[in-house]
Every structure is written in structure tokens, then in C-alpha cells.
């Protein structure tokens, strides 16, 4: 089990977003790119086909190398997103060390589905 960041109790919205993000990232870390697309928000799936996502993420992740460490940097919330439907949205950023990129920032956009689950709607590595 992943420990919560300092000041992030397990029953907080921040913890729920972190857990959803980490669960999704574990699929990506393990090369489960097709499954990560399936587990993403509808808006993510509508923005690109599964094969496009698999192609893009496999290229990016192979270039950065294996995951070494991932630490939550920030979590922010909003009730709307510029490029998405109204509703609950969150952005979580991780300070991440990859084998070939020891100072990366991973940013995940998430939205809360009607079933109450947070789902990834965007993923970026910088």
C-alpha cells in the first residue's frame, strides 16, 4: 500500500485522487497501455483511439526508461475544465525519477464520473 503524502489523510479527496492516479499509473508502469486506455475517462477515450494511445505512450515511456521514484507534488481541484465537461475535476502532479529522466514532472488530469470514481482524462510528462 502506498503511504499518503504528509497531511493527506486517507479519507480526503486528495487521497482519493492520488489513489486513482497511482492505480492508473501502475498499469502504465507495467506496460498495460491498452488497459490504461480502457480505465480512462470517457473524454480521454473519445479524444484518441486505443491504438493511438498505445503507440504514443509506449514511445514516451520507452524514452524515459524505468520508473525509479514518484512523489506527489500537488493536487488541485476545479468544478470545470477548459477542455472538458462540467463536473468535479482534479490535477495531480508527481515529481518523478525515471532511469533516463531523473527530473520529470508527471501531470494527470482526472474527472469524477457519475459512479463516483476518479478517472484519468489526461496524462503528460515534462
N, C-alpha and C positions, 0 to 999 in steps of 0.2 A: 504494500500500500504506500502511496506517495504521501509524504508529510505536507501539511498545509504550510503556506508561507507565513512568516510572523504576522500575528494579528488577524489571521484568516481562520475563524472558527469553522468547523465542519458543517454547520447549518446555515451558512451565509450564502447569498447569491454569488459572491466572488468564488467561494469554494465550488459551487455547482458548475460555474463556468470553467474553472480550472480543471475539474474532473472530466467534463465533457471534452475539453480541448486535449487533455492528456490521453484520454481513451482513443480519440480520433488520431492523434499523432502517433500513438503506438502502432496503429495499422500502417501508417506511412513509414514509420521507422523500420517496420518488419517487411516492407516491400508489398504490403497489401493495398496497392494503389486502387485497384478496381473496387475493392470493398470499401475503401475510404470514400469513394465517389458515391456508392450506394448509401452510406451512412451520413452523407452531407444533406444540407437543407435543400428543399425543392428549388430555390432560386439558384443555388450552385449548380444543380443538375441541369437546369434549363439554360444556364449560361454556356455550357460546353458539353459535348458528348463524352461518354465514359472513356472511349478510346483516346480522345484528345487530352483529357486529364491524365490518363496513364502515361501517355507519351511525354507530356510536359513535365510532370512531377518526377518521372524516372530520370529524365535528363538533368534536372536541377539537383535532385538528391544524389545522383551519382557524382556530380561535380563537387559537391560539398563534402562528400565522404561520410563515414560512420558518425553517428551521434556519440559525443563524449559527455556532455552535460547540458542540462536545460533548467533554467531558474526563472520563475515568474518575475517579471519586471513591473508590469502594471496591468490593471483591469479597469475598464471604464464601461459605463452603461449609457444607453440612449433609448428614447421611445420611437425613434425613426432613423432611417438610414438614407443617405443621399441616393443610393442606387438600389434600394430595396423597399419592400412593403412596410407599412406602419406596423408597429409591434415592439416587443422588447428585443433590443439588440445589445451586444457586448463586443468589446475588442479586448483581447488579451495579448500581451507581448511577453515574449520569453527572451532572455539573454541566453544564447545557445552557443555551445562549442561543438563544432564538427571537426573531424580529422583534418580536412583541407580548408576550413574557415573557422578559426578559433574565436572570432569576434562577431558572430552573426546575430541578427535580431529576427526572430520568427514572430509574425503578426498573424493572428487568426481573428476573423470576424465570425461571430456566432449570432444566431437568432433563436428565439424561443418559439417552438412550434405549438400549435393548439393543444397537443398532447402534453405540454409542459416540459418537454425535453429540449435542451440546448443542442443545436446542430450547427456545424461549421458551414458558413456561407462564403468564406474567402480565406486564402492562405498565401502568405508572402514571406520570402526570405530575403533579407537585405544584408 
